[in-house]
Amino acid sequence: MKVIYITGTSRGLGKALAEQYLQNGDLVVGMSRNSTIKHPNYQHIPVDLSDIEKLEKIVFRPTDNAESYILINNAGTLGEVKHVGSMDSLMIAKAVNLNITAPMVLANKFMDALCNEKAPKYVLNIGSGAGTSAIDGWSVYCSSKAAINMFGEIFDKELMLKDSNCKVRTLAPGIIDTEMQSEIRQASREHFSDLKRFEDYKKNNDLNSASEVAAKIISNFNLIYKNKDAIQSIRNY
Ligand SMILES: NC(=O)c1ccc[n+]([C@@H]2O[C@H](COP(=O)([O-])OP(=O)(O)OC[C@H]3O[C@@H](n4cnc5c(N)ncnc54)[C@H](OP(=O)(O)O)[C@@H]3O)[C@@H](O)[C@H]2O)c1
């Protein structure tokens, strides 16, 4: 049985990943503000991951008979879609906390708590193409996704130096038909010149379903970690 910690399990990609791992008989510990999954092998930690004090209280523990441990840093937010000069300071801080501080804190705690366990350990950061592409109105989102790419790259380098039984990859999941995409389409053209491209993705049925993307991640999991690139795109699988 795998033990899988996933952030953002109340909807979207995180929920689809959790449901598919549960179908495979694995144990899933989910973290988000809302809980929408009921299953005997599912445990939920209700938490606002943008709140540093609450984040600090999250604990990882060794589990009997764990064949491997996986941490999927999936929860993310677009934040406010506005040009620099019109943003709310608190919303900037909350989005940065969720998108980059929480994955760093959780990866650090995961390593600290489980480093002496014999079972292999995997960290999967959900990144985005936005981490390598400058999109107006998305300065907070793009910057925090660029930051998670660099965090993942350095973490990977450190693990190789130690010859550890832990591996990390950061994966851009492609465009998915979730609440995040509907938020993108609700942005104002004044603050987001690329709006039409995202409206067209929906109109032309270009968005993948969360369950398709989750299935692709799970079925290619070993290949993703065999590939030496620390930062990858699901499009390569
Ligand atoms: N959708 C896309 O096209 C797309 C493209 C590229 C990358 N991504 C990335 O894929 C990941 C999943 O995105 P998605 O599209 O599935 O998003 P989503 O549908 O908006 O779901 C986001 C999840 O994160 C949780 N979350 C949000 N704020 C939180 C907070 N403060 N504390 C704890 N949990 C919080 C939400 O749960 P609660 O609201 O219950 O807390 C929800 O479960 C994100 O990292 C995103 O950047 C998505």
The ligand as a Tripos MOL2 file, in Angstrom:
@<TRIPOS>MOLECULE
LIG
   48    52     1     0     0
SMALL
NO_CHARGES

@<TRIPOS>ATOM
      1 N1         -6.3960   23.9780  -14.3240 N.am      1 LIG1
      2 C1         -5.3910   24.2080  -15.1570 C.2       1 LIG1
      3 O1         -5.5750   24.4450  -16.3700 O.2       1 LIG1
      4 C2         -3.9800   24.1680  -14.6480 C.ar      1 LIG1
      5 C3         -2.9480   24.3980  -15.5590 C.ar      1 LIG1
      6 C4         -1.6280   24.3580  -15.1150 C.ar      1 LIG1
      7 C5         -1.3640   24.0950  -13.7810 C.ar      1 LIG1
      8 N2         -2.3860   23.8860  -12.9090 N.ar      1 LIG1
      9 C6         -2.0540   23.5960  -11.5080 C.3       1 LIG1
     10 O2         -2.6950   22.4100  -11.0960 O.3       1 LIG1
     11 C7         -2.9620   22.4610   -9.6840 C.3       1 LIG1
     12 C8         -4.4230   22.1140   -9.4280 C.3       1 LIG1
     13 O3         -5.2200   23.0870  -10.0730 O.3       1 LIG1
     14 P1         -6.7820   22.8860  -10.3310 P.3       1 LIG1
     15 O4         -7.0330   23.3900  -11.6780 O.co2     1 LIG1
     16 O5         -7.2060   21.5180   -9.9290 O.co2     1 LIG1
     17 O6         -7.3400   23.9790   -9.2880 O.3       1 LIG1
     18 P2         -8.7700   24.1280   -8.5740 P.3       1 LIG1
     19 O7         -9.8030   23.3530   -9.3040 O.co2     1 LIG1
     20 O8         -8.9570   25.5790   -8.3700 O.co2     1 LIG1
     21 O9         -8.5260   23.3940   -7.1660 O.3       1 LIG1
     22 C9         -7.6190   23.9400   -6.2530 C.3       1 LIG1
     23 C10        -7.5280   23.0580   -5.0200 C.3       1 LIG1
     24 O10        -6.6280   23.7340   -4.1110 O.3       1 LIG1
     25 C11        -7.2730   23.9090   -2.8620 C.3       1 LIG1
     26 N3         -6.9250   25.1840   -2.2390 N.ar      1 LIG1
     27 C12        -7.0910   26.4370   -2.7550 C.ar      1 LIG1
     28 N4         -6.7490   27.3520   -1.8530 N.ar      1 LIG1
     29 C13        -6.3540   26.6800   -0.7360 C.ar      1 LIG1
     30 C14        -5.9050   27.0610    0.5350 C.ar      1 LIG1
     31 N5         -5.7900   28.3500    0.8710 N.pl3     1 LIG1
     32 N6         -5.6090   26.1080    1.4520 N.ar      1 LIG1
     33 C15        -5.7440   24.7940    1.1340 C.ar      1 LIG1
     34 N7         -6.1530   24.3550   -0.0670 N.ar      1 LIG1
     35 C16        -6.4660   25.2920   -0.9870 C.ar      1 LIG1
     36 C17        -8.7700   23.9100   -3.1650 C.3       1 LIG1
     37 O11        -9.4790   23.4480   -2.0120 O.3       1 LIG1
     38 P3        -10.2880   24.3960   -0.9830 P.3       1 LIG1
     39 O12       -10.8510   25.5310   -1.7720 O.co2     1 LIG1
     40 O13       -11.3010   23.4420   -0.4370 O.co2     1 LIG1
     41 O14        -9.2850   24.8030    0.0390 O.co2     1 LIG1
     42 C18        -8.8500   22.8860   -4.3000 C.3       1 LIG1
     43 O15        -8.9630   21.5880   -3.7730 O.3       1 LIG1
     44 C19        -2.5610   23.8670   -9.2360 C.3       1 LIG1
     45 O16        -1.2750   23.8470   -8.6760 O.3       1 LIG1
     46 C20        -2.5280   24.6630  -10.5410 C.3       1 LIG1
     47 O17        -1.6560   25.7540  -10.4710 O.3       1 LIG1
     48 C21        -3.6840   23.9110  -13.3230 C.ar      1 LIG1
@<TRIPOS>BOND
     1     1     2 1
     2     2     3 2
     3     2     4 1
     4     4     5 ar
     5     4    48 ar
     6     5     6 ar
     7     6     7 ar
     8     7     8 ar
     9     8     9 1
    10     8    48 ar
    11     9    10 1
    12     9    46 1
    13    10    11 1
    14    11    12 1
    15    11    44 1
    16    12    13 1
    17    13    14 1
    18    14    15 2
    19    14    16 1
    20    14    17 1
    21    17    18 1
    22    18    19 2
    23    18    20 1
    24    18    21 1
    25    21    22 1
    26    22    23 1
    27    23    24 1
    28    23    42 1
    29    24    25 1
    30    25    26 1
    31    25    36 1
    32    26    27 ar
    33    26    35 ar
    34    27    28 ar
    35    28    29 ar
    36    29    30 ar
    37    29    35 ar
    38    30    31 1
    39    30    32 ar
    40    32    33 ar
    41    33    34 ar
    42    34    35 ar
    43    36    37 1
    44    36    42 1
    45    37    38 1
    46    38    39 2
    47    38    40 1
    48    38    41 1
    49    42    43 1
    50    44    45 1
    51    44    46 1
    52    46    47 1
@<TRIPOS>SUBSTRUCTURE
     1 LIG1         1 GROUP 0 **** ****
